[in-house]
Amino acid sequence: MNTTIDDNPESARVEAAQQLLFPANPRAVCEQMGLNWWAALKLHEDGWLSFSPASTPRLDEAQEAELRFIGSLVIAGCDRDMLAILLDKLPKPYAYDATRLYYDWSLRRWRPLPDPHAHPEAIFTDWLETLVECGDVNSLTGVLELGQDALSRVRVDASQTELDRQL
């Protein structure tokens, strides 16, 4: 179902809308991440980075996100072949916020992590629909029990509030 949640990885893209007050130096970002400087230069040479770290003294937000995103994959052990597989269908430049994106191995594509605060009711509804489709009676029964408990607590709180008002 999942009709209410944006499933496009572009929603995790970082834009260079404004210049940073304290822009990062590419070498410092690499050191902070534990990414070898030569590896960062090679990432540009091989076409994975849209900018040259050597000739970019200060990074904008998008460049820093791109370096961190691709760099983290390299640090995790991805070689050229694995990068090619993982990034095959992800549009360049790879300026994505890695905290808002994950690789769905079963679908072999990048997907945005849902923001549980953005649409909690929609996410809950989608989860219930998944439980129905799977025929997961135990989980649905558990949800029903939790819902009934929550309603009884709300009724008790509401009764207490009404009683307090009358006094």
Backbone bond lengths (Angstrom), bond angles and torsions (degrees), N, CA, C in turn:
res aa  C-N    CA-C-N  psi(-1)  N-CA   C-N-CA  omega(-1)  CA-C   N-CA-C  phi
1 M - - - 1.451 - - 1.521 108.92 -
2 N 1.301 120.15 -85.38 1.451 126.15 169.40 1.526 114.24 44.35
3 T 1.329 117.51 42.05 1.456 121.39 -176.06 1.518 113.36 -82.67
4 T 1.312 117.88 -12.95 1.455 120.02 -173.97 1.522 113.56 -99.10
5 I 1.310 117.47 -4.08 1.459 120.83 -175.35 1.526 109.39 -113.82
6 D 1.329 116.41 132.75 1.456 121.77 178.51 1.527 108.90 -68.73
7 D 1.326 117.08 119.54 1.463 121.40 -177.67 1.526 111.43 -103.73
8 N 1.319 116.94 17.72 1.449 121.86 -178.35 1.535 109.40 -93.77
9 P 1.348 118.10 124.23 1.467 119.30 179.64 1.527 113.35 -61.73
10 E 1.314 117.10 -17.47 1.469 120.22 178.87 1.525 111.66 -60.96
11 S 1.326 116.72 -22.02 1.468 119.28 179.05 1.530 111.57 -66.99
12 A 1.329 117.54 -15.34 1.464 121.76 178.20 1.534 112.03 -98.52
13 R 1.336 116.67 4.49 1.469 120.53 -179.87 1.523 110.32 -71.58
14 V 1.319 115.63 140.49 1.463 122.74 177.05 1.521 107.43 -99.46
15 E 1.313 115.94 127.61 1.467 121.37 179.90 1.525 109.23 -99.48
16 A 1.307 115.64 152.44 1.472 121.27 176.44 1.521 108.47 -96.10
17 A 1.325 115.30 56.90 1.460 120.97 -174.67 1.520 113.31 -65.85
18 Q 1.306 116.16 -34.21 1.457 118.95 -179.55 1.522 109.64 -142.46
19 Q 1.307 115.53 155.59 1.450 120.12 177.64 1.528 109.14 -75.32
20 L 1.300 115.41 142.15 1.453 121.17 178.58 1.517 110.21 -76.58
21 L 1.316 116.34 147.98 1.454 121.13 177.61 1.527 109.97 -66.41
22 F 1.334 116.14 -40.71 1.460 122.00 178.05 1.530 108.88 -125.43
23 P 1.341 117.02 79.76 1.462 119.13 -177.41 1.526 111.80 -65.80
24 A 1.324 115.01 145.98 1.462 121.12 -177.95 1.519 111.16 -80.31
25 N 1.306 115.02 151.61 1.452 122.81 174.26 1.531 106.66 -91.65
26 P 1.344 119.08 133.81 1.468 120.18 -176.54 1.533 113.70 -58.35
27 R 1.319 116.60 -39.03 1.463 119.28 -179.91 1.532 110.85 -64.99
28 A 1.338 116.40 -39.55 1.463 120.86 179.06 1.532 110.75 -66.15
29 V 1.322 116.99 -39.08 1.473 120.38 177.28 1.524 109.82 -63.04
30 C 1.328 116.61 -43.28 1.468 120.59 178.43 1.526 111.16 -61.16
31 E 1.328 116.25 -45.09 1.468 120.23 178.96 1.522 110.45 -61.92
32 Q 1.321 116.25 -43.44 1.460 120.82 -179.66 1.533 111.05 -61.82
33 M 1.318 117.18 -38.95 1.464 121.73 -178.84 1.527 112.94 -79.79
34 G 1.320 116.12 -22.56 1.459 119.89 -173.51 1.519 111.88 86.77
35 L 1.338 115.96 23.29 1.460 121.61 178.50 1.521 109.22 -94.36
36 N 1.304 116.63 125.72 1.453 123.23 178.37 1.537 109.42 -58.52
37 W 1.335 116.97 133.41 1.466 121.75 -178.59 1.519 111.20 -59.45
38 W 1.315 117.02 -41.79 1.466 120.37 179.04 1.533 109.79 -61.24
39 A 1.338 117.47 -38.71 1.465 121.10 179.16 1.528 110.36 -63.37
40 A 1.333 117.31 -39.51 1.466 120.74 178.05 1.525 110.81 -63.11
41 L 1.340 116.31 -42.95 1.469 119.78 178.24 1.530 110.49 -63.54
42 K 1.315 116.15 -39.43 1.469 121.84 179.79 1.537 110.77 -66.35
43 L 1.329 116.80 -34.81 1.466 120.07 177.98 1.530 111.00 -60.46
44 H 1.330 116.30 -39.50 1.463 119.28 176.50 1.526 110.33 -69.75
45 E 1.319 116.25 -45.78 1.472 121.15 -179.32 1.526 111.15 -57.59
46 D 1.348 116.87 -37.73 1.469 121.11 -179.05 1.529 113.34 -85.04
47 G 1.330 117.34 -0.13 1.461 120.71 175.18 1.518 115.80 90.46
48 W 1.319 117.96 8.83 1.466 120.11 -179.72 1.528 111.45 -82.53
49 L 1.326 116.90 -32.65 1.461 121.23 176.17 1.521 108.97 -102.35
50 S 1.326 116.88 140.08 1.465 121.02 -178.18 1.518 112.79 -83.02
51 F 1.322 117.32 -4.43 1.469 121.75 -178.20 1.524 108.24 -136.75
52 S 1.322 114.77 158.56 1.458 120.13 177.54 1.521 109.62 -91.09
53 P 1.332 117.82 117.21 1.466 119.15 177.75 1.526 112.38 -60.39
54 A 1.326 116.62 -30.68 1.472 120.53 -177.93 1.523 112.02 -69.30
55 S 1.323 116.74 -32.97 1.464 118.96 -177.15 1.532 112.78 -106.53
56 T 1.308 116.93 14.77 1.462 121.72 177.76 1.532 108.08 -118.42
57 P 1.330 117.14 97.03 1.466 119.26 -176.11 1.533 113.59 -67.98
58 R 1.326 117.24 -32.84 1.467 121.84 -179.05 1.526 108.57 -133.98
59 L 1.330 115.36 134.53 1.463 121.37 -177.83 1.522 111.35 -93.62
60 D 1.337 116.44 140.35 1.460 118.38 168.78 1.529 107.44 -84.76
61 E 1.319 117.96 178.40 1.465 121.16 -175.71 1.523 112.47 -58.92
62 A 1.324 116.46 -43.53 1.461 120.56 -177.64 1.530 111.20 -66.69
63 Q 1.332 116.49 -41.97 1.470 119.55 179.16 1.526 111.23 -64.35
64 E 1.326 116.62 -41.61 1.459 119.25 178.47 1.528 110.71 -63.72
65 A 1.340 116.83 -42.58 1.465 120.36 178.27 1.523 110.75 -61.96
66 E 1.328 116.22 -40.83 1.465 121.05 179.70 1.530 111.03 -63.58
67 L 1.320 116.27 -45.89 1.464 120.57 179.16 1.528 110.65 -63.30
68 R 1.317 116.46 -42.73 1.470 119.93 179.48 1.532 111.65 -67.72
69 F 1.321 117.70 -40.12 1.468 121.47 -178.30 1.531 110.98 -65.37
70 I 1.327 116.04 -55.19 1.464 120.11 -179.02 1.527 110.24 -68.20
71 G 1.325 116.47 -41.71 1.457 120.47 179.50 1.516 112.57 -59.67
72 S 1.318 117.33 -38.94 1.467 119.96 -179.66 1.526 111.20 -66.18
73 L 1.316 117.23 -33.49 1.467 120.06 176.58 1.529 110.50 -66.52
74 V 1.332 115.92 -40.60 1.473 120.36 178.57 1.526 109.99 -66.35
75 I 1.323 116.69 -44.77 1.462 120.82 179.15 1.530 110.55 -59.99
76 A 1.331 116.34 -35.08 1.469 121.08 -179.80 1.528 111.97 -72.66
77 G 1.337 116.96 -9.50 1.457 119.84 175.76 1.514 115.69 112.20
78 C 1.326 117.57 6.53 1.467 119.65 179.94 1.525 110.28 -73.41
79 D 1.314 115.65 129.11 1.463 120.61 173.80 1.535 108.40 -94.93
80 R 1.321 117.19 -175.58 1.471 120.97 -178.21 1.517 112.60 -55.95
81 D 1.339 115.87 -43.81 1.465 119.40 -178.11 1.523 111.52 -63.93
82 M 1.330 116.61 -42.33 1.461 119.88 179.45 1.522 110.67 -68.66
83 L 1.330 117.72 -39.17 1.465 120.33 175.27 1.526 110.22 -58.54
84 A 1.320 116.12 -42.54 1.470 120.28 -179.98 1.525 110.66 -61.08
85 I 1.319 117.15 -39.53 1.467 120.84 179.57 1.525 110.61 -70.02
86 L 1.330 116.00 -49.12 1.458 120.18 -175.96 1.529 113.42 -66.74
87 L 1.317 116.21 -34.78 1.464 119.94 -173.54 1.522 113.79 -101.37
88 D 1.313 116.42 4.24 1.462 122.21 -175.48 1.527 113.68 -50.90
89 K 1.315 117.80 -47.63 1.467 120.67 -174.45 1.525 113.33 -105.06
90 L 1.319 116.36 7.09 1.463 120.36 179.62 1.528 108.51 -93.65
91 P 1.340 117.75 123.67 1.469 120.05 -176.86 1.531 112.81 -65.11
92 K 1.336 114.76 142.45 1.463 122.22 174.47 1.517 109.10 -81.53
93 P 1.295 119.24 159.68 1.455 127.22 -11.52 1.523 109.82 -69.30
94 Y 1.318 115.91 156.82 1.457 121.89 -174.57 1.536 111.70 -86.43
95 A 1.306 115.67 49.53 1.471 122.27 -179.18 1.525 109.21 -87.97
96 Y 1.319 115.36 70.25 1.462 120.89 -177.34 1.521 110.52 -112.86
97 D 1.309 115.09 146.53 1.455 121.47 175.43 1.529 106.51 -82.27
98 A 1.317 116.74 108.60 1.464 121.96 -175.14 1.524 112.52 -64.16
99 T 1.312 118.00 -17.51 1.463 119.93 178.26 1.522 111.91 -82.14
100 R 1.331 117.07 -5.97 1.466 120.87 -179.00 1.525 112.65 -117.37
101 L 1.334 116.39 12.43 1.454 120.75 -173.16 1.521 110.05 -142.14
102 Y 1.317 117.81 147.32 1.458 121.22 173.90 1.523 109.54 -142.91
103 Y 1.310 114.97 158.31 1.459 119.86 178.33 1.519 108.28 -95.89
104 D 1.316 116.19 120.28 1.460 122.70 178.23 1.528 106.98 -88.46
105 W 1.317 115.76 102.51 1.464 120.99 -174.85 1.519 112.02 -64.52
106 S 1.328 117.76 -34.75 1.471 119.34 -178.47 1.519 111.63 -69.51
107 L 1.326 117.20 -34.14 1.467 120.84 178.51 1.524 112.61 -95.31
108 R 1.329 115.96 -10.43 1.473 123.00 -179.28 1.523 112.47 55.83
109 R 1.353 113.42 51.09 1.460 118.68 177.35 1.524 110.02 -158.77
110 W 1.326 113.91 160.19 1.464 120.94 178.36 1.512 108.95 -82.03
111 R 1.329 114.81 140.68 1.457 120.28 179.10 1.527 108.47 -136.65
112 P 1.326 116.73 147.13 1.464 118.56 176.40 1.526 110.15 -73.83
113 L 1.310 115.44 142.51 1.456 119.58 172.82 1.521 107.62 -70.81
114 P 1.311 117.74 135.52 1.466 118.01 178.92 1.520 110.41 -68.96
115 D 1.301 115.54 143.23 1.458 121.28 175.76 1.522 106.96 -89.76
116 P 1.321 118.02 106.46 1.466 119.90 -175.31 1.530 113.20 -64.69
117 H 1.323 116.97 -17.07 1.458 120.01 -179.94 1.526 111.88 -90.37
118 A 1.322 117.28 -16.98 1.460 120.70 -176.75 1.530 111.43 -74.74
119 H 1.315 117.04 -47.40 1.463 122.01 -175.74 1.531 110.11 -141.70
120 P 1.326 118.86 63.05 1.467 119.26 -175.13 1.527 113.04 -60.82
121 E 1.334 117.00 -37.16 1.456 119.84 -179.55 1.529 110.95 -66.97
122 A 1.328 116.47 -40.93 1.460 120.19 179.64 1.526 111.11 -66.69
123 I 1.323 116.53 -40.17 1.460 120.45 179.02 1.523 109.83 -65.56
124 F 1.334 116.76 -42.17 1.456 121.48 178.41 1.528 110.21 -63.25
125 T 1.336 116.93 -43.67 1.461 121.52 179.32 1.521 110.74 -62.53
126 D 1.317 116.80 -43.23 1.471 120.48 178.18 1.526 110.81 -62.59
127 W 1.336 116.24 -40.43 1.463 120.21 178.79 1.524 110.16 -63.80
128 L 1.339 117.17 -44.65 1.470 120.06 177.57 1.525 110.90 -59.42
129 E 1.323 116.16 -42.04 1.468 120.45 179.44 1.528 110.64 -62.45
130 T 1.315 117.31 -38.09 1.463 121.40 176.92 1.520 110.56 -64.38
131 L 1.328 116.90 -41.43 1.461 120.68 178.06 1.529 111.01 -63.14
132 V 1.332 116.76 -39.29 1.467 121.27 177.83 1.520 110.12 -64.20
133 E 1.341 115.64 -47.55 1.470 120.13 -179.61 1.520 112.00 -60.14
134 C 1.340 116.33 -35.94 1.471 121.14 179.88 1.527 112.25 -82.62
135 G 1.323 116.69 -10.42 1.454 120.14 -177.53 1.518 112.86 68.46
136 D 1.331 117.22 32.21 1.458 122.29 -177.31 1.532 110.25 -82.33
137 V 1.318 115.51 79.41 1.462 122.41 -176.68 1.527 111.41 -63.06
138 N 1.323 118.21 -39.04 1.465 120.85 -178.96 1.523 111.88 -61.37
139 S 1.323 116.77 -46.43 1.469 119.73 179.29 1.517 111.22 -66.09
140 L 1.331 117.10 -41.95 1.464 120.16 179.11 1.525 111.20 -63.63
141 T 1.325 117.49 -38.27 1.463 121.29 176.56 1.521 110.15 -64.18
142 G 1.321 116.61 -41.26 1.465 121.03 177.28 1.515 111.90 -62.20
143 V 1.334 116.82 -41.27 1.464 121.23 178.27 1.525 109.63 -63.77
144 L 1.336 116.30 -42.93 1.463 120.58 178.79 1.529 110.90 -60.24
145 E 1.325 117.18 -45.27 1.463 121.11 179.18 1.529 111.25 -62.37
146 L 1.328 116.51 -42.96 1.465 119.52 177.81 1.532 111.10 -62.82
147 G 1.324 116.13 -41.01 1.465 121.00 178.49 1.516 112.00 -63.31
148 Q 1.327 116.33 -43.66 1.472 120.16 178.68 1.524 110.85 -64.19
149 D 1.326 116.99 -41.17 1.460 120.82 177.88 1.527 110.48 -62.24
150 A 1.320 116.28 -44.63 1.468 120.43 -179.81 1.527 110.50 -62.44
151 L 1.341 117.12 -42.66 1.466 120.46 178.91 1.523 111.40 -63.20
152 S 1.314 117.20 -40.63 1.468 119.05 179.74 1.527 110.33 -65.55
153 R 1.324 117.64 -36.75 1.464 119.98 177.86 1.522 111.33 -68.35
154 V 1.327 117.39 -37.46 1.463 120.86 178.12 1.520 109.48 -65.99
155 R 1.338 117.40 -41.43 1.466 120.97 179.41 1.526 110.50 -63.72
156 V 1.343 116.82 -40.49 1.464 120.28 178.35 1.521 109.61 -64.57
157 D 1.322 117.89 -44.49 1.471 121.76 178.90 1.523 110.55 -62.79
158 A 1.341 116.72 -42.26 1.461 120.35 179.94 1.521 110.31 -65.77
159 S 1.325 117.64 -40.44 1.472 121.01 178.31 1.512 110.41 -63.39
160 Q 1.331 116.96 -42.41 1.461 121.00 179.60 1.519 110.88 -64.02
161 T 1.333 117.39 -40.46 1.463 121.91 178.71 1.518 110.11 -63.83
162 E 1.341 117.66 -42.64 1.456 121.85 179.03 1.526 110.48 -64.52
163 L 1.340 116.36 -41.28 1.459 121.20 178.04 1.531 110.79 -63.05
164 D 1.335 116.68 -42.16 1.454 121.42 178.38 1.531 111.31 -61.90
165 R 1.331 116.62 -38.51 1.466 120.85 179.55 1.528 111.30 -65.51
166 Q 1.312 115.68 -38.29 1.474 119.87 -177.92 1.525 111.32 -70.29
167 L 1.317 116.96 -28.43 1.471 119.19 -179.20 1.471 109.07 -81.38
